[in-house]
Each structure stands twice: as structure tokens, then as C-alpha cells.
Amino acid sequence: MKVTVAHLYKKLEELDRDVVELKKLTDRLASDREYSPILKETFLSEMNKLEDQKSEILKLNVSSAQPVAKKTTVTSENKTPTPIPTPEPKKPEKPVRKY
């Protein structure tokens, strides 16, 4: 399966962000509730799974790396400009209610 380094880097950022969010949720849990230990255990389990995924990605080897200079010369020889797809505008985020 071919995957670019950019995709892997994006995935690593996503995993890091998810771990941080789970850590914040774990810290905000009220300890006097009966469901708190179960949720805390679940959050920690998910954090471990995400860290394992991250370590698996970091263990991957790059099979073929093309030099940047070679890549730019190949693209400069191309006479027809390729149109750059414009991303769809994001929907405005709704404010989150905090109770």
C-alpha cells in the first residue's frame, strides 16, 4: 500500500490531537461519580491504542525517496499547467455550549 509521508505526518498530528483531547477529558472527570472510574479506564485504554498506532507509524521505513531537485525538474519540463483544485469552504463551526 502506497502512502505518502505527508499523509503519515497528518495522521500523526491527528493522533497527537486525539491523545491531548482524551487527556483533557480524563482530567475533567468528576471523581465522585460512579461512572468516573469506568470512563477513566476507557479513556486511558484509547490513549494507549492511539500511542500504539503512533509508534507503528514511526516504525515504518520509506521504501523509495525521490530527491526534491529531481522532482522539481520533472515538473518544470511539463508545459501544460495543471489546475489546482480549490477546497470546499468549511461550514462555520457552531459554538459549543458549556453547562
Sequence and secondary structure as in RCSB ss.txt:
>XXXX:A:sequence
MKVTVAHLYKKLEELDRDVVELKKLTDRLASDREYSPILKETFLSEMNKLEDQKSEILKLNVSSAQPVAKKTTVT
SENKTPTPIPTPEPKKPEKPVRKY
>XXXX:A:secstr
    HHHHHHHHHHHHHHHHHHHHHHHHS TTSTTHHHHHHHHHHHHHHHHHHHHHHHH   S    HHHHHHHH
HH  S                   
